[in-house]
Amino acid sequence: MTGAVRGFTLIEILVAVAILAVALAAVQRAGSVATDSARETRARLAATWAASNRVAELRARTQFPAPAATKLDVEQAGLKLVIDETVSDTPNPAIRRVDLAVSDAREPGRVLANMTAFVGKP
């Protein structure tokens, strides 16, 4: 009786390679999703900081903001952002409402952060 040589057939190897390719594609997709999510979180955080900085600037000024709509170009954390600012009256004449919508300068229609603040007379 001669010993039979055992090994992998070509079909078994191709199946193993196919399974490995599917697994690697899934890992790559998960990494891509994680990277996109981190980029989006960074942009939203920078937009929130830009809005907070604008509110702090308005409150630090010695002048009372007039009711108006303004568009401001700012840079925060290396991102170019656009702030759409709307100042409006409130029932109390000594307080103004400030609504801010911050978007990416490359995609003006995509709002990254919204903020509402109130500014009083100095």
N, C-alpha and C positions, 0 to 999 in steps of 0.2 A: 504494500500500500504506500503510495507516494503521498506526501503532504501537499494539500491544496494551498495555494498562495492566496491569502486574504488581503484585500485592499479596498480602496474606495473606487466605485465606478465613476465614470464621467458624469452621469446623471446626478449622483449624490453630491459631487463637488459643485456642480452648477446650482443645485438647490441650496446648498450652504452659502454660496456666493450671493444668490438672490436674496436670501434671508438677511445676510450681512448688509447688502446694499439698502434694503428697506429700513433696517435699523439705523444705519448711518444717515439716511435721508430724514428720518424722524428726529434724530438728534440735531441735525443742522437746522431744521425748521424750528425746533424749540429754541435754539440759540438765537435765531433771527427774530422770533417773536419777543424774546426777552430783551434783545437790543432795541427793538422798536419801542417797547414799553418803557425802557429806561430813558430813551430820547424824548418821548412824549412827556414823561414825568418831569424831566429837566426843563423842558419848554414851559410847562404849566407852572412850575415853581418860579422860574424866572419872570413869568408874566405876573404872578402874584406879588413878587418883590417889587416889580416896576409899578404896579398899582399902589402898593403900600408906600413906596417912596414918593409918589405923586401926591397922595393924601397928606403925608408928612410935610411935603413942601408947601402945600396950600395952607396947612395949619400954622406953619412957621412964618409965613408972610405976615406983614402988618396990614395988608389990605384985604378987604372983604371981597370974595370973588363975585363977579357980576353974573347973572343968569345968561348962559350962552352954551353953545355946542362948539367944542374945540377938538382938533385932531393933532396929536403930538407924536413925533418920531423919537423913540428912545432906544438905547442899547443897554441890555442887562445880561450879564454873564455871557457876553460874546454873541448874543442873539439880537437881531434888529427887530424891534417890536413897534406896533402902532397902538396908541392909547386914544380911544374915542371917549371924550369927557363931556358930560352934560351936567351943567350946574343949573339948578332950578330952585325957585322959592319954596318955602314951607309955610305953614300957618303962623309960625313964629317969625316975625321979620328980622330977628337977630340971628337966625340960623338958615343956612342954605344946604340943600341936598346935592351931593356930588355922586353921579353914577359913572363908573369907569368900565369900559370893555376893552380888554387888551388882546390883540391878535398878532400873529406872526406877520412881519412885513412882506414876506413872500406869498402869503395866503391871507389877504386882508379879510376875507369872509369867514375865516375859521377863528372863532373866539376861543382863546386859551384860558382866560380868567375874567370874571366879573366881580366888581366890588361896589358897594354903596357906602358912602361916608357922609357925615354931617360936619359942617364947618361953621363955627360961630364968629360973630364980630369980635375983633381984637379989643 
